[in-house]
Amino acid sequence: MCYWTFSQAAIVAFFCTLGDLGLLSALLYYLKAEFHFDKDQFADLMIIHGIGGIISQMILLPMLARVINEEKTLAIGLAFNCIHIFLFAVAWSRWVVYLASALQILSELTGPSVSS
C-alpha cells in the first residue's frame, strides 16, 4: 500500500470517528429533550447498535469482501453513515430514530474497511 492511499484512509477514519463520537455525545441529550427518551429506550438503541455491528462485521462484511473491494465497501459504509446521521437530524417521530439506528448496520462497514 502506498503512502498516499494510507494517508487518505487515515484521514477518512479520523473524520468518521470524530463525527460518530460527536453525534453520540449530543444525540442522547437531543433524544431526551425532543422525544422524552428514558433509560430503557436508550438501552434499546444501544442494543440495536450492538447487534447491528455484530451482523455487519460477522455476516455482511465477509460476504461483501468476496464480491467487492475495500474501497467500495468503505464508500457504502460512509454513504449509509451519512444517511443515518441525516435521519437523526430530521427525525420527526420516535420510529425515525429507530429506523436511523437500524440503518447504522451498514455504516458499521466503515471501520473494518479502513482497517483492512
Backbone hydrogen bonds in HBPLUS format (Angstrom, degrees):
<---DONOR---> <-ACCEPTOR-->    atom                        ^
c    i                          cat <-CA-CA->   ^        H-A-AA   ^      H-
h    n   atom  resd res      DA  || num        DHA   H-A  angle D-A-AA Bond
n    s   type  num  typ     dist DA aas  dist angle  dist       angle   num
A0006-PHE N   A0002-CYS O   3.15 MM   4  6.38 162.8  2.18 151.1 156.3     1
A0007-SER N   A0003-TYR O   2.89 MM   4  6.08 156.3  1.95 150.7 157.3     2
A0008-GLN N   A0004-TRP O   3.05 MM   4  6.27 154.7  2.11 146.9 153.4     3
A0009-ALA N   A0005-THR O   2.99 MM   4  6.22 158.6  2.04 148.7 154.5     4
A0010-ALA N   A0006-PHE O   2.93 MM   4  6.15 152.3  2.01 146.0 153.9     5
A0011-ILE N   A0007-SER O   3.00 MM   4  6.20 152.1  2.08 143.6 150.6     6
A0012-VAL N   A0008-GLN O   2.97 MM   4  6.22 161.3  2.01 150.2 155.1     7
A0013-ALA N   A0009-ALA O   2.93 MM   4  6.09 162.3  1.96 147.0 152.2     8
A0014-PHE N   A0010-ALA O   2.93 MM   4  6.07 156.0  1.99 143.8 150.4     9
A0015-PHE N   A0011-ILE O   3.06 MM   4  6.28 174.6  2.06 156.0 156.1    10
A0016-CYS N   A0012-VAL O   2.93 MM   4  5.96 154.6  1.99 149.1 157.0    11
A0017-THR N   A0013-ALA O   2.96 MM   4  5.99 162.8  1.99 145.8 150.6    12
A0018-LEU N   A0014-PHE O   2.87 MM   4  6.02 158.2  1.91 149.4 156.4    13
A0019-GLY N   A0015-PHE O   2.94 MM   4  5.97 159.8  1.98 140.6 145.9    14
A0020-ASP N   A0016-CYS O   2.98 MM   4  6.15 159.1  2.02 145.9 151.9    15
A0021-LEU N   A0017-THR O   2.95 MM   4  6.09 164.3  1.97 151.3 155.3    16
A0022-GLY N   A0018-LEU O   2.97 MM   4  6.08 155.4  2.03 144.2 151.6    17
A0023-LEU N   A0019-GLY O   2.89 MM   4  6.02 155.0  1.95 145.5 152.5    18
A0024-LEU N   A0020-ASP O   2.89 MM   4  6.08 161.7  1.93 147.8 153.0    19
A0025-SER N   A0021-LEU O   3.04 MM   4  6.17 160.0  2.08 145.9 150.5    20
A0026-ALA N   A0022-GLY O   3.25 MM   4  6.38 153.7  2.32 142.6 148.8    21
A0027-LEU N   A0023-LEU O   2.73 MM   4  5.59 147.2  1.83 153.3 163.0    22
A0030-TYR N   A0026-ALA O   3.04 MM   4  6.26 159.2  2.09 152.2 158.8    23
A0031-LEU N   A0027-LEU O   2.84 MM   4  6.02 167.6  1.85 159.7 161.9    24
A0032-LYS N   A0028-LEU O   3.12 MM   4  6.20 152.4  2.20 139.3 146.7    25
A0033-ALA N   A0029-TYR O   2.96 MM   4  6.13 158.9  2.01 147.7 153.5    26
A0034-GLU N   A0030-TYR O   2.79 MM   4  5.82 167.4  1.81 156.7 160.7    27
A0035-PHE N   A0031-LEU O   2.99 MM   4  5.31 147.8  2.10 125.6 135.8    28
A0037-PHE N   A0031-LEU O   3.32 MM   6  5.79 166.4  2.34 119.6 122.9    29
A0036-HIS N   A0032-LYS O   3.19 MM   4  4.41 126.6  2.50 109.3 115.3    30
A0042-PHE N   A0038-ASP O   3.06 MM   4  6.38 154.5  2.12 153.3 161.2    31
A0043-ALA N   A0039-LYS O   2.96 MM   4  6.09 149.2  2.06 138.0 146.5    32
A0044-ASP N   A0040-ASP O   2.92 MM   4  6.24 146.4  2.03 139.8 149.1    33
A0045-LEU N   A0041-GLN O   3.05 MM   4  6.34 157.1  2.11 145.1 149.8    34
A0046-MET N   A0042-PHE O   3.01 MM   4  6.29 153.1  2.08 145.5 153.0    35
A0047-ILE N   A0043-ALA O   2.89 MM   4  6.12 149.6  1.98 147.6 155.9    36
A0048-ILE N   A0044-ASP O   2.92 MM   4  6.19 161.8  1.95 151.5 156.4    37
A0049-HIS N   A0045-LEU O   2.93 MM   4  6.12 158.2  1.97 144.4 150.7    38
A0050-GLY N   A0046-MET O   2.90 MM   4  6.06 157.6  1.95 143.1 149.1    39
A0051-ILE N   A0047-ILE O   2.87 MM   4  6.01 175.2  1.88 158.8 160.2    40
A0052-GLY N   A0048-ILE O   2.85 MM   4  5.80 152.0  1.93 142.1 151.1    41
A0053-GLY N   A0049-HIS O   2.96 MM   4  6.11 149.2  2.05 141.4 149.1    42
A0054-ILE N   A0050-GLY O   3.06 MM   4  6.34 153.8  2.13 145.8 152.7    43
A0055-ILE N   A0051-ILE O   2.93 MM   4  6.17 167.9  1.94 153.4 156.3    44
A0056-SER N   A0052-GLY O   2.86 MM   4  5.91 161.7  1.89 146.1 152.1    45
A0057-GLN N   A0053-GLY O   2.95 MM   4  5.96 168.6  1.96 147.1 150.3    46
A0058-MET N   A0054-ILE O   2.91 MM   4  5.74 151.3  2.00 146.8 154.2    47
A0059-ILE N   A0055-ILE O   2.97 MM   4  5.32 149.2  2.06 132.9 140.6    48
A0060-LEU N   A0055-ILE O   3.14 MM   5  6.55 161.1  2.17 152.0 157.9    49
A0061-LEU N   A0056-SER O   2.84 MM   5  5.97 152.6  1.92 162.1 169.4    50
A0064-LEU N   A0060-LEU O   2.86 MM   4  6.07 161.8  1.89 158.7 164.3    51
A0065-ALA N   A0061-LEU O   2.82 MM   4  5.87 149.1  1.92 150.4 159.2    52
A0067-VAL N   A0064-LEU O   3.09 MM   3  5.18 127.5  2.38  97.8 111.4    53
A0068-ILE N   A0064-LEU O   2.80 MM   4  5.81 173.8  1.80 167.8 168.7    54
A0073-THR N   A0069-ASN O   3.14 MM   4  6.40 155.0  2.20 146.9 154.7    55
A0074-LEU N   A0070-GLU O   2.79 MM   4  5.95 155.2  1.85 149.0 155.6    56
A0075-ALA N   A0071-GLU O   2.98 MM   4  6.23 152.3  2.06 140.8 148.3    57
A0076-ILE N   A0072-LYS O   2.91 MM   4  6.16 156.3  1.96 146.9 152.9    58
A0077-GLY N   A0073-THR O   2.93 MM   4  6.16 163.1  1.96 149.1 153.8    59
A0078-LEU N   A0074-LEU O   2.90 MM   4  6.10 160.1  1.94 151.4 156.5    60
A0079-ALA N   A0075-ALA O   2.91 MM   4  6.04 154.6  1.98 145.3 152.5    61
A0080-PHE N   A0076-ILE O   3.01 MM   4  6.25 165.6  2.03 154.2 157.2    62
A0081-ASN N   A0077-GLY O   2.92 MM   4  6.04 138.6  2.09 137.7 150.0    63
A0082-CYS N   A0078-LEU O   2.97 MM   4  6.22 152.7  2.04 145.3 151.1    64
A0083-ILE N   A0079-ALA O   3.01 MM   4  6.33 156.9  2.07 146.2 152.9    65
A0084-HIS N   A0080-PHE O   2.90 MM   4  6.00 160.5  1.94 142.6 147.9    66
A0085-ILE N   A0081-ASN O   3.01 MM   4  6.15 155.4  2.07 144.8 151.5    67
A0086-PHE N   A0082-CYS O   2.88 MM   4  6.01 156.9  1.93 147.0 153.9    68
A0087-LEU N   A0083-ILE O   2.94 MM   4  6.18 155.7  2.00 148.1 154.2    69
A0088-PHE N   A0084-HIS O   3.11 MM   4  6.34 149.5  2.21 138.6 146.4    70
A0089-ALA N   A0085-ILE O   3.00 MM   4  6.28 148.2  2.11 143.6 152.5    71
A0089-ALA N   A0086-PHE O   3.05 MM   3  4.97 115.3  2.48  91.3 107.3    72
A0090-VAL N   A0086-PHE O   3.02 MM   4  6.34 146.2  2.14 150.8 159.1    73
A0096-VAL N   A0093-SER O   3.24 MM   3  5.57 137.4  2.44 103.7 114.1    74
A0097-VAL N   A0094-ARG O   3.07 MM   3  5.24 124.8  2.38 100.2 114.0    75
A0098-TYR N   A0094-ARG O   3.21 MM   4  6.65 154.4  2.28 149.6 156.2    76
A0099-LEU N   A0095-TRP O   2.89 MM   4  6.11 149.2  1.99 141.6 150.6    77
A0100-ALA N   A0096-VAL O   2.87 MM   4  6.05 157.5  1.92 145.7 151.5    78
A0101-SER N   A0097-VAL O   2.99 MM   4  6.24 149.7  2.09 141.4 149.9    79
A0102-ALA N   A0098-TYR O   2.94 MM   4  6.18 145.1  2.06 140.3 149.7    80
A0103-LEU N   A0099-LEU O   2.94 MM   4  6.26 149.7  2.04 148.2 156.3    81
A0104-GLN N   A0101-SER O   3.22 MM   3  5.08 143.4  2.36  92.6 103.3    82
A0105-ILE N   A0102-ALA O   3.22 MM   3  5.90 168.7  2.24 115.1 118.3    83
A0108-GLU N   A0105-ILE O   3.36 MM   3  5.54 150.7  2.45  99.1 107.2    84
A0109-LEU N   A0106-LEU O   3.33 MM   3  5.72 166.1  2.35 107.8 111.3    85
A0110-THR N   A0107-SER O   3.39 MM   3  6.02 172.1  2.39 115.5 117.8    86
A0113-SER N   A0109-LEU O   3.22 MM   4  6.13 149.2  2.32 142.3 151.2    87
A0114-VAL N   A0110-THR O   3.04 MM   4  6.25 157.0  2.09 156.4 161.6    88
A0115-SER N   A0111-GLY O   3.00 MM   4  6.20 158.6  2.04 151.1 157.8    89
A0116-SER N   A0112-PRO O   2.93 MM   4  6.00 143.8  2.06 141.5 149.3    90
